Amino acid sequence: MKVLIADDDPQLVRALRITLAAHGYEVIAAPDGVAAVALAAKENPDIVMVDLGMPRLDGIQVIEALRGWSGAPIIVVSGRTGSTDKVEALDAGADDYVSKPFQIDELLARLRALSRRTGAASTAPVVSFGDIVIDLSTKTVTRAGERVHLTPTEWRILEFLARNPGALVTRQALLKDIWGTEQVADTGYLRLYMSQLRKKLETDPARPAHLLTESGMGYRLVVDA
């Protein structure tokens, strides 16, 4: 498992390199945002650890750059502890957030969780719930064995949720992924498309069991255990 550490603190990077190597991780490091993006493109890491306060490109810009082409899990490790910073990082595409100073056991646990998610995504391109089967590799959906027709936008929303099963996906993240910018005003697009998806995929669209709304935040796909 290859981990890219993007942080301009050489002492922290050195300590993490030693600790992570001792736990079986291959570590590569970049001292600034520009180098991090370039190294990610060259080395294709399995997980990326990003500090927010880096020179040249800050952490948010690095996350946004990586999310343009990479699906690798991103964990922010930052001294910024404000909720605004955390929300901004998660909306930009980060998968997790750990505040400095941190306990190394907690960081290792977060990395293990992201590693499991990465492994599951690479070996199980099929996501199912109820009688619905979503095949991410062939971009098809079936219900009780019958093909379900989705519009391109419906598919992109469902695919985004299916690639993050069980996780909260914010409205801003969906708007940015589907319409290209988080500045798109939510004029009911997502509610409309989610309503259509529920009609096609839920047993009782009025009382969804799998395509859930998290009030004021976003959506969550609950899949079968």
C-alpha positions in Angstrom: 0.0 0.0 0.0 1.6 3.2 -1.2 1.0 6.4 0.8 1.8 9.9 -0.5 2.4 12.4 2.3 2.1 16.1 1.2 3.4 18.2 4.1 6.0 20.9 4.4 7.1 19.9 7.9 10.2 17.7 7.4 10.3 16.4 11.0 6.7 15.2 10.8 7.3 13.6 7.4 10.4 11.9 8.7 8.5 10.5 11.7 5.6 9.4 9.6 7.9 7.8 7.1 9.5 5.7 9.8 6.2 4.7 11.5 4.3 3.9 8.4 7.1 1.9 6.9 7.2 -0.1 10.1 3.6 -1.0 9.5 4.1 -2.1 6.0 3.3 1.0 4.0 5.5 2.3 1.2 5.9 6.1 1.8 6.6 8.8 -0.8 6.6 12.5 0.2 6.2 16.0 -1.3 7.1 19.3 0.5 4.6 21.5 -1.3 1.3 21.3 -3.3 2.8 21.5 -6.8 5.2 18.6 -6.0 2.3 16.6 -4.4 0.2 16.8 -7.5 3.1 15.9 -9.8 4.2 13.0 -7.6 0.7 11.7 -7.4 0.4 11.6 -11.2 3.8 9.9 -11.5 3.4 7.3 -8.6 -0.3 6.7 -8.5 -0.5 6.3 -4.7 -3.2 4.2 -3.0 -3.8 6.8 -0.3 -2.9 10.5 -0.1 -2.3 12.4 3.2 -2.5 16.2 2.8 -1.7 19.1 5.0 -3.9 22.2 4.3 -1.2 24.9 4.9 1.3 24.1 2.2 3.3 26.5 -0.1 2.7 26.9 -3.8 -0.7 25.1 -3.8 -2.5 24.7 -0.5 -4.2 21.5 0.6 -7.7 22.4 -0.8 -6.2 23.1 -4.2 -4.3 19.8 -4.1 -7.5 17.9 -3.2 -9.3 19.6 -6.0 -6.5 18.9 -8.5 -6.4 15.2 -7.5 -10.1 14.8 -7.7 -10.0 15.9 -11.3 -8.6 12.5 -12.2 -7.8 10.3 -9.1 -10.2 8.3 -7.0 -7.5 7.5 -4.3 -8.7 8.1 -0.8 -7.5 11.4 0.6 -7.0 12.1 4.3 -6.3 15.6 5.6 -3.8 15.8 8.5 -3.9 19.5 9.5 -3.4 21.8 12.5 -6.5 23.6 11.5 -9.3 22.4 13.8 -12.2 24.7 12.8 -15.4 23.2 11.4 -15.2 25.5 8.4 -11.8 24.1 7.4 -13.1 20.5 7.8 -16.2 21.1 5.8 -14.3 22.8 3.0 -11.8 19.9 2.8 -14.5 17.3 2.8 -16.5 19.2 0.2 -13.4 19.5 -2.0 -13.2 15.7 -2.1 -11.3 14.6 1.0 -12.4 11.3 2.6 -11.3 11.9 6.2 -9.8 14.6 8.4 -7.4 14.2 11.4 -6.4 17.2 13.4 -2.8 17.9 14.6 -1.5 16.9 17.1 -2.8 13.4 16.6 -2.3 10.0 18.2 -0.5 7.7 15.8 -2.8 4.8 16.7 -5.8 6.9 15.5 -4.0 7.8 12.3 -3.1 4.2 11.6 -6.7 3.1 12.2 -8.0 5.8 9.8 -5.5 4.5 7.2 -6.6 0.9 7.7 -10.2 2.0 7.1 -9.3 3.8 3.9 -7.2 0.8 2.8 -10.2 -1.5 3.3 -12.3 0.9 1.2 -9.7 0.9 -1.5 -9.4 -2.8 -1.6 -13.2 -3.3 -1.7 -13.5 -0.8 -4.5 -10.9 -2.6 -6.6 -12.2 -6.1 -6.1 -15.9 -5.5 -5.9 -17.2 -3.3 -8.7 -20.7 -4.5 -8.0 -22.8 -2.7 -5.3 -26.2 -4.1 -4.3 -29.2 -3.2 -2.2 -32.6 -4.9 -2.0 -33.1 -6.4 -5.5 -31.0 -3.7 -7.1 -27.5 -4.5 -8.6 -25.2 -1.7 -9.7 -22.3 -2.8 -11.8 -19.8 0.1 -11.8 -17.5 -1.6 -14.4 -20.2 -1.9 -17.1 -22.3 1.1 -15.9 -25.5 -0.9 -15.7 -28.3 -1.2 -13.1 -30.7 -4.1 -12.8 -33.7 -4.6 -10.6 -34.8 -8.2 -10.0 -32.7 -9.1 -13.0 -34.3 -6.6 -15.3 -32.3 -3.7 -16.8 -33.2 -0.3 -15.3 -32.9 2.7 -17.6 -31.3 5.7 -16.0 -30.6 9.1 -17.6 -26.9 10.1 -17.8 -27.3 12.5 -14.8 -29.2 9.9 -12.8 -26.4 7.4 -13.4 -23.7 9.9 -12.4 -25.5 10.7 -9.1 -26.0 7.0 -8.3 -22.4 6.1 -9.3 -21.1 8.8 -7.0 -23.1 7.4 -4.1 -22.3 3.8 -5.0 -18.5 4.6 -4.9 -19.0 5.9 -1.4 -21.4 3.3 0.1 -22.6 4.2 3.6 -20.8 7.5 3.6 -22.4 11.0 3.7 -22.1 12.7 0.4 -22.6 16.4 0.6 -24.9 18.3 -1.7 -21.9 20.5 -2.7 -19.8 17.5 -3.6 -22.6 16.2 -5.9 -23.2 19.6 -7.5 -19.5 20.0 -8.2 -19.2 16.5 -9.6 -22.3 16.6 -11.8 -22.4 20.3 -12.8 -18.8 21.2 -12.6 -18.8 23.8 -9.8 -19.9 24.0 -6.2 -21.3 27.5 -7.0 -24.2 25.9 -8.9 -27.3 27.1 -7.1 -29.4 24.2 -5.7 -32.7 24.9 -7.4 -34.0 21.5 -6.7 -31.9 19.6 -9.2 -30.7 17.1 -6.7 -34.1 16.7 -5.0 -35.7 16.1 -8.4 -33.1 13.5 -9.5 -33.1 11.7 -6.2 -36.9 11.5 -6.3 -36.6 10.0 -9.8 -34.0 7.5 -8.6 -36.1 6.5 -5.7 -39.1 5.8 -8.0 -36.9 3.6 -10.1 -34.9 1.8 -7.3 -36.8 1.9 -4.0 -39.5 -0.5 -3.0 -41.4 2.4 -1.3 -40.1 5.7 -2.8 -42.0 7.7 -0.2 -40.2 5.8 2.6 -36.7 5.1 1.1 -34.6 2.5 2.8 -31.4 2.9 0.8 -31.3 6.3 -0.9 -31.4 8.4 2.2 -31.5 12.2 2.7 -29.4 13.6 5.5 -31.3 16.8 6.3 -29.3 20.0 5.6 -26.2 18.0 4.5 -26.6 15.6 1.6 -27.3 12.0 0.8 -26.2 8.5 1.8 -26.5 5.2 0.0 -27.2 2.3 2.5 -26.3 -1.0 0.9 -26.8 -4.6 1.9 -24.4 -6.0 4.6 
